[in-house]
Amino acid sequence: MTKITLDKKQIYEFQQNREPYLMIDYANEIIPGKSAKGYKDLNEDEWFFKVHWPNDPNVPGMLQIEALVQMSALSILTLPDNKGKIMYLTSANNLKFIKKITPNNRLYINTKIKSYKRGLAICEGEGLVDDQIVCKADFNLILPNELKRYSLKSST
């Protein structure tokens, strides 16, 4: 299996999220269609630390899940003919927020594709700080362009 590494500039080529909503900085091991690993450095000047919460800054739970989703999407977007396409989150289950993620932490992100068929990806991911799991979730992603290929045609 070919492993792919992407820096931030290369990540922009594969997926549509942009600053300030891009929740990954580096993907150090992508196995297309299988898994993706990487990280996000959480600097003090991140936009969400200013508002969540001023006296107790931490990464909002849904942005933690978004980091897992974005990393997982790279596993699908690095497959042939998917570069630059849009993926959507359709559901998330078994969300766990175990420990706060605070400024100046590095969030390591590990994701796996449990199944990918006809534009639907069933995924799982976890985030770690200092080798401790801080968040995890199961979620489904869709690649609408691929899904359309399997839509039923109406006979009108």
N, C-alpha and C positions, 0 to 999 in steps of 0.2 A: 504494500500500500504506500502510495505517495503521501508524504507529510508536507504540509504547507505552513510557512511562517509569514505573517503579515504585520508590518508596522502600521501606524495610524494612517499614513498617506495611502497605503495599499488597501486598508480596510475601507476607505472611502470609495475605492473602485468597485468593491463588491456589494456594499449595502448602502441604503439611502439615509440613515440617521446622520445628523450633523451636530456640531457644537451648538448649544450647550447640552443637547440631549444624547450625544454619543456617550455610551456608558462603558466603552472598552478602549484601552490605549494600545494594546498589543496582543496579537494572537500568536503564541509560540508553538502551537501544535494543532493543526487542523488536519483531520483525516476526512476528506469529503464523503458525505453521506453517513458518517459514523460518529465523529466526536470533534470537539474543539476545546482548547484550553488557552487561557491567556490571563490578562489582568487589567485592572483600572487603578491608577494612582489617584488617591483622593486628597487633593491639595486643599489647604485652608480656604482658598478663594473660590471654591466651587459654589455656584449660584444657590444650591439648595441648603448649604450650611448657614447661609445668612438668614434663612427663614424657617429652618427646621432644626432646631429651635435656637433662638439667639443665645440663651444661657446654657444650652445643652446640645450643641450641634451634632447631628448624626444623619446618616443616609436614610431617607424615607424608604419604608419597606417596598413600595411599588417600584422604586428606582433600583433597588437590589434585584428584584425579579426582572426588571427591564435589562439589567446587565446580563443575567443568565439567558434571557431570550435573544438578545443581540449576538452573544457569543454562539449560541446554538444555531442561530440562523446562518452564520458563516459556514457551518457544516453543509448546509443545503445550497447556499449561494456559490460555493466553490465547485459544485458539480458542473459538468459541461452544460453550456448554454443558459446558466442561471445568473451569471455575473451581472450585478447592477439591478436585478429585479427586486420587487417589493415583496416582503413576507409580512403576514399579520398574525398576531396572537389571537387565538379563538377561545382558549380556556386555560385556566391555571388551577391546579388542585394541590392539596397537601403542602400548602405554603407553611414554611417554618422560619421564624425569625428568632434566632437563638441568642445573639449577642449584638449589641450596638456596634455600628461601624462609624468611626469618628475621623476627624481630619488627620491627615498625615499617615493614614493606613494604606496599605496596598491590598486591594481585594483580588484574590486569585479566583478565577472562574473556571470550573470544570463542567463540561456538558456532554451528554450522550444522546444520540438519536436512537431511540428504541425501535422505531419503525418509520419508514418513509415510502409511501405508495400514493401515486396519482395526485401529488401535490399536497398531501397531508402528512405532517411530521409529528410523531409522538415523541416527546423529549423529556429529559430530566436534567437538572443542573444543581450545582451547589457552589456556594461562595465560601472562601476561607480567608481568614486573617490570622497571621502568626500560626499557621498549621492547625487552626481550630475552625470547625464549620460554624459559620455565622448565619447562613441562610440556605434554604434549599426549596425546591419545588418541582412538580411535574407539570408539564404544559403541552399544549398543542399549537402548532403553527401551520399556516397554509401558504402556499405559493399560488395565488389566484390564476396566473397565466397557465400554469400546469393543470390546475383544477378545471379550467374551462375546456380543456381538451377532452375531458370525460363527462361533460354535461350532457344531459339527455336533450335531444333535438325534439322540438315540438313539431307535430305533423299537422300544420294548419294549411 
